[in-house]
């Protein structure tokens, strides 16, 4: 049987790299791309920083005022996120990728899986040369560097990609996959968050290798059948999920920052009304009906929460979104005491009169 060969390409510090591309003179300076809230000149959070800035401990999600403090005395440059420009660069790269792969699955603006099994005839040795060719082609045509992980499936390719950055290339053959995963912390697996990791540590599971050797039936008893089997298979490098070209987004959403931290419902709804208008405009343009309405919140402690409601019948009106957004926020504010910093509105569960909707992948578009 021919080896399946999957690549994951992850663009290095993409937003900051795009800014370097736009102005090469800043390449050796600390670069920070931020999401600005508009409250003050410095309020907001770091979206991306280049590796020069990271040497000063500037990280994604860090408040911008703190990033500026850490970079004080340097020739650092700060940018507002420019989604339109970054999307243009991403689209050019994805178009190049499509010429190299049987199927391409774009995960985000800066990440994509490529199934290149046919192109390299199932050979991991040829895959190395092929990956280097793709990297060189994109660098020449667009000017962006990226890291590639190569494996027998998406799970291994993803973890391989994360192991050597920036501008890296890591190849894990099928016979190496379990040994490659075994020493890694168990939270490197998708789906192992903080709570799950604590539970696993209580079970004596600290590494992926520990999880691979753990009794599958016991995992099912603790985590349920679907998740238990997933953990067992993932730890043993088993992943049969195909690389699938994505169609339209399975959700439409917008996020915005409140002008001040608050728990005031009417103040929050002023912002969500703006967001709902944008969501509804896109839903209407695409002639979609939706069955699920959701809200998203970032709290003052930077934790995030979501709440959703599924309608009995598909809806397509702005009023249906607004009514359910209000209901969801009313319920959430009755449960929580924390003030809210950012809010989002999302609709999903689409249908339309036109034939057959493709399988989709969700996204949030910040504004």
C-alpha positions, 0 to 999 in steps of 0.5 A: 500500500502506498504511503499517504503523505500530508504536509502542513504549511504554517507561515512564520509570524505571518502578519509581521512578515507581511509588514516586512514585505511591504517595507523591507527597511524594517526587517531587522527591527522589532515588529509588533502587529496589534489589534487596537481597541480604540479606547486609547492610543495604546489599548489593545493586544498583540496579534503577531510579533516577529522573532526580533520582538520575541527576544524581548518576550513580546508574545501574542495576546499581550497588552500593547502597552506592556509590549511597548514597555518591553521594547522601550529604547529599541527601534520597534515599529507597531502596526494595526492589523491590516486584514485586507493586505494579509488576505491578499498575500495569503491568497497568492500563496494558497494559489501556488500551493494548489498547483503542488497538491492533489487537495488543499485544505486551508485552515486559516489565513496562514496555515494549510494542509496539502495532500501530495501523495500522488505528486511524490509517489508515496516517497518521503525522500521525494517529499523532502525535495518537494517541500523544499521546492514549494518553499523556494517557489513561494519565497521567489514569487511572494517573498514569504517564508514558512515552516512545513511539517510532513507526515503520514497524516494531518495529526503528525504533520501538524505536530511536526510543523510545530517542532522546528520554526521558523523556516523549518522542515520536519519529516516524520515517516510512518514507522517513526511517528509513534516514537516521535510523538511519545516523549511530547507533553500530552497537551500537544494533542488537539483536544487536550486542554488545561482541565483534560491535562489535569485529569490525565495527570491524575491518571498518570498520563504526562506524555503522549507515549503514556497516553498511547500505552493507556488502556483504551477501555479506561479512556472510554470510561473517563472521557466517553466513547468518541473522545476516548477512542480519539485520544487512543488513536491520536497518541498512536499516530492514527488519523484517517481524516482526509485533506479536504478543500474547504467551501464557504465558511460554515459560520459568519461572524464578527468581533468588536471591542467595547469602548469600556469594560462593562456588564451593562446589557444595553451598552453591550447591545449597542456594539452587537447591533453593529456587528449583527448588521455586518453579519446579516449583510453577508448572510443576505448577500449569500441567500443563506438561512441559519439555525444557530445564533451564538455570542462570543465574549472576552472577559477582563481577565482575558478568558473567553466564553461562548453561548449559543442557541439552536432555532426550531426552524431556519431563519434569515432575518436580522431580527432573529439574530438581534432577538437571540443575541439579546437573550443569550447576553441576558442569560450570561450576565445573570450567570457571571460577575466579570466585566466584558471587554470584547464581544462577538456575534456568529450565525451558523447551521446554514441552508439555502434553496440552491443545491448542496452546501459543501462541508465548511470550516468556521472562522471569526473575522475581527473588526 
